[in-house]
Amino acid sequence: MNQLEKLLLRAEHVLLWAAVVATGSIMLLTSADALLRYAINAPVTGAYEITEKYLMPASVFLGMTYAYRGGAFIRVTFLVDKLPAAFKQLANYIAWAISLLCCGIFVVATVSQAVSVWSDGTTLATINIPAGPAYWLAPVGFFALTLLMLIDLPKVGKGEAMLFAQDAPNL
């Protein structure tokens, strides 16, 4: 494992733990909101917006590299599995290239959206918290995923690419 891979793995750990904390926060905030709403008719102000704009995107986008590393992305392999080895390898390269292209497009699109919302100074509806920082969660996740996919390229030809992994990752 080279230095870039080690650095990316450390960044992946940070992103994964941020996603775990966000997921736990969703659970706690939603439970507190429901409890207070029904027990004393005083819901947590802004709970829905914080969950929707900050916590859910963090849970999804910051955990993408972990999902990629563990082979959790959807694959339809019934046709590719029946191909001869050379065609299977070609199909894997094509799948990897299309995935990387999509990732790159998502990075550009989400950065554009984040810059737009950041410059508008948009705030959440019920509380005066800026929405801009939340929009940077998607580009961070997609950028990390793009880097991981680029590092994964040499493994595609060997059939060891994380994109085609069947097991959960060992982090």
N, C-alpha and C positions, 0 to 999 in steps of 0.2 A: 504494500500500500504506500503510494507516494505522499508527499507533503500536501498536495492539493486535496487529495482524497481524505487525508486525516483532518484537514481544516474544514472541509465540507461536512465530514461526519460530526465534528464538534458543533458546527452551526446547525446541523440536523437535530442533534440532541436538544439544543436550545429551542429550536422551533417546535419540536415534538412536545417538550415540557410546557411551552407556552400554550400549545393546543390542548394539552391535558388540563392545565389550570383553567383555560377558557371553558372547557367542557364541564369541569366541576363547578365553575362559577355559574354557568347556565342552570345547573341543577339546584344549587343553593339559592340563587336569585329567584328562580321560578317558584321554588317551594316556599320561600319567604313571602313572595308576592301573593301566592294563593292562600297561604295561612293567614296573613294579615288582612287580605281582602274578605275572606269569609268569617274570620274570627272577630275582627273588630271594625270591619268595613273601612279599612284604611290601607289600600294597596301601596306598594312601593312605587313612587313616582318615577317614571321613565324606565321601569324594568323591561317593558316590551322593546323599547327603542334601543336600550343598551344591549339587550340580548340579540336583537335583529341586526344591528349595525356593527357591533364590535365583537361580541362573543361567538356568534355562529360563524362569521367569516374567519375568525381566528381558529376555531375548531377545525374547519374544513381546509382552508388554504395552508395553514402552517403545518398540517400533518401530511401534506401530499408527498413529500420526499420519503417519509416512512412507509406510506402505502405503496409507492413505486418500488422501493427496496424490497418490500415483502411480497411483491407480485399480486397486489390487491386490485390492480386495474382490470377492468373487464376485458376478456379475450374470448374470441370465438375461434377455436382451434380445430374443429372437426375436419375441416378441409385441409388445413396446413399439415396436420398430423399424418395425412395419407400421401403427402407429396414425397418424391425422392429427396435425398439429403441436399443436393445442390439447389433444387427449387425451394426447399424449405428454408435454406439459408438466405436465398434471395428474398423470399417472402418476409423473413425476419428483418432484413435490412430495410425493406420497403415499409414495414409496420413501424420500425424505429424512426425512419425518416419522416413519415407522416406524423407520428407522435411528436417528434421534435419540432416540426413545422407548426403544428397546432399550438404547442407550448410557446414558441416564439411569438406567434400571433397574439396569444393571450397576454403575454408580457407587455407587448406594445399597446394593446387595447386597454388593459387595466391601468397601466401607467398613465395613459392619456386621460382616462376617467378620473384617476386619483388627482392628477394635476388640475383638472377642471373643477372638481369639488373643493379641493384645497384653496384654489384661487377665488372661488365664489364665497368662501367663508360660511358655508352652510352649517347650520346647527341642527341638533336633534329636535324633534317637534315639541316635546313636553318639557325638556330641560335644556338649559343653555350650555350644551357640550358640543364642541366642534365635531362635525361628521368627517372632516378631511382625513384625520389619521386612520380612521377605520378603512378607508378606501385604499390604503397602502398595504393592507394585509394580503390582498390577492396578488399584486405584483411581486411581493417578497416571496410568497409561496411558489409562484410560477417561475420566478427567476432561479430559485434554489433547485427546483425540479429540472429546469433547462440545463443547469450546470451538471447535475447528477446524470442526466441523460447523455451529455457530451462525454463525461468521464466513462460512461458505460459503453460507448461505441466500440472500443477494441474487444469487448467481451461478446458482442453480437455474433461475430464470425465464429467464435468458439462454442456458441450455444450456451454461454454462461451469463448472458445479459440479465440484469435485474428485471427488465421489462417482461421477461418470459419466465421469471421465477415462480415456483409452485409453493414454496415454504414461507413461513413468517420470518422476518429479518432477525438477525442476532445483533443487537446494538450494544 
